[in-house]
Amino acid sequence: ILECSLVYQLKKTKTWGNLIKSDGKDPGLSDIIKFCKNFDNGAFKEQNICKTLASHTTQQAKTYLDGMTHLKYQGVDPSSIESVANNLRPVIQYILSGQ
């Protein structure tokens, strides 16, 4: 959901093209987050959203979600999922509210 929300925001602000690789492939979530946490590129009007994306908790959430998705033996822990959701929810809500 985070990746889809960020892509939606980048397309809405017409900054998605800045991330497309020279071979035409879409960027990965790490590259998307790296781009979005830079306030000066115009992806977000609210600097605190960029600060949230640059925070350690967002990086931890991304690492955890990647592990759940891509690693065969990474278990799902309900309390960790809840923590990740609580950390990322404000960013996603901001994007979906049309800000």
RAKA-V231881 format. One record per backbone hydrogen bond with DSSP energy under -0.5 kcal/mol. NH is the residue of the N-H (numbers start at 1). CO is the residue of the C=O. Records with the same first field share a line. If there is no record, write none. Layout:
BEGIN
NH=CO + CO
END
This chain:
BEGIN
5=1
6=2
7=3
8=4
9=5
10=6
11=7
12=8
13=9
14=11
15=10
16=10
18=15
19=16
20=16
21=25
24=21
32=28
33=29
34=30
35=31
36=32
37=33
38=35
39=37
41=38
42=39
47=45
49=46
50=46
51=47
52=48
53=49
54=50
55=51 + 52
59=55
60=56
61=57
62=58
63=59
64=60
65=61
66=62
67=63
68=64
69=65
70=66
71=67
72=70
74=71
75=73
77=75
78=76
81=77
82=78
83=79
84=80
85=81
86=82
87=83
88=84
89=85
91=88
92=88
93=89
94=90
95=91
96=92
97=93
98=95
99=94
END
